[in-house]
Amino acid sequence: MESESFFERVYTITKLIPYGRVSSFGAIAKALGTARSARMVGWALNASHNREDVPAHRVVNRNGLLTGKMHFDGTNLMQQLLESEGVKVTDNQVVDFKLLFWQPEIKSDY
């Protein structure tokens, strides 16, 4: 999958995040072998909003904060999407973040 763009590779991993779980920008970057590109992961996910198959709402920062929420239509859409999957959010932070965190495998074929 070397020919896929960085953004497409981000989308491939994001689609793997299980329903009701969350991951982080940095974890996705690390899984891609580009550990220092968490911000680029954020840019990719911001560009994915016209794609219903990419659950960008499941990606938060390393502390479980909904730092990308301003990129969703409506003030609380990201929180509402997470809560519809059973993820509790308080003060823009995922409750039980460590328990709900999903770590993608580090593979070269994303």
N, C-alpha and C positions, 0 to 999 in steps of 0.2 A: 504494500500500500504506500510505498515511497512516493508515488506520483500524486497522492492526495494532498490537497492544500492543508496548511496548519489548521485553518478553521474547520475543515471537514473532519480532520482527525480529532479535534476537540468535540465536535458533534457526535462522533462515533462513541467516544467514552461517555459523554453526557447521557446518551441514550441507554447506557448500561446501568445507570444509577437506579436502584430498585425503588418502586413506588413506596412512599412513606419514609424514605431515607434521604440523606443529604451528603454532598461531598464539598470539596473546597477548590477554589481556583488553583491554589498551589499543588494540591494532590493531583489534579488533572495534568498540570504542567509537568510535574515529576514523572507521572506515568508515561508521558510522551517523550521523556528523556531531555526535557528542556526546563529543568527545575527553576530557573530564574525568570520564567516567562508567565507568571501568574497574571500579570496585567494584560498580556496578549490573550490569555484565555478569557478574561473578562470582555475584551473587545470582540472576540469571536462570538461569545454568548450574546452580547448586545446586538450583534448583527444577525442573530438567529430568530428574532422575534416574529418574522413572517413564516417561520417553519414550525408547524404544530407538532412535528415529530421530535423536537429537541426540548426536553424538559429543563430549560434553563433556570426555572424557579428552584430547582433542587441544588443549585450551586451557591454556596455562601462563602464568607471569608473564613480564615483559619480558626477564628474564635466563635463561629456560628452566627455571626452578624449578617443581616440581610443588606449588605452594602450595595447590592445591585438593584435594590427595589425601585429606585428612581427611574430605571429604564423600562419599567413595566407600566402599561396604561393604567391609570387610576392610582390613587395613593397607596392602597393596601393590596393590590392584586397579587403580588408575590406571596405575601402572608396568607391571603385567602386560598391561593392554590396549594400552599404547603398544608394549611389547616384542613383542606378538603381531603388530604391524604393521611390525616391523623397526626401531623407534626404540630406540636404546640409551639407557639411563638409568643414571647413576652418581651416588650420593649425592643422590638426589632431583632431579637436574638432567639435562636432555636433552643428550646428547653430540652435538656438531656442530649445536648449536641454530641458528646462523646459516645453515647449509646446508639444514636441514630447515624453516626458518621459512617460513610461507605468509602473504603480505600480502594481505588482502582489498582489493578495489577500493573506492574511496570513491564511492558512488553514492547517489542519493536514493530509489531504489526498493526498498530492502530492507524 
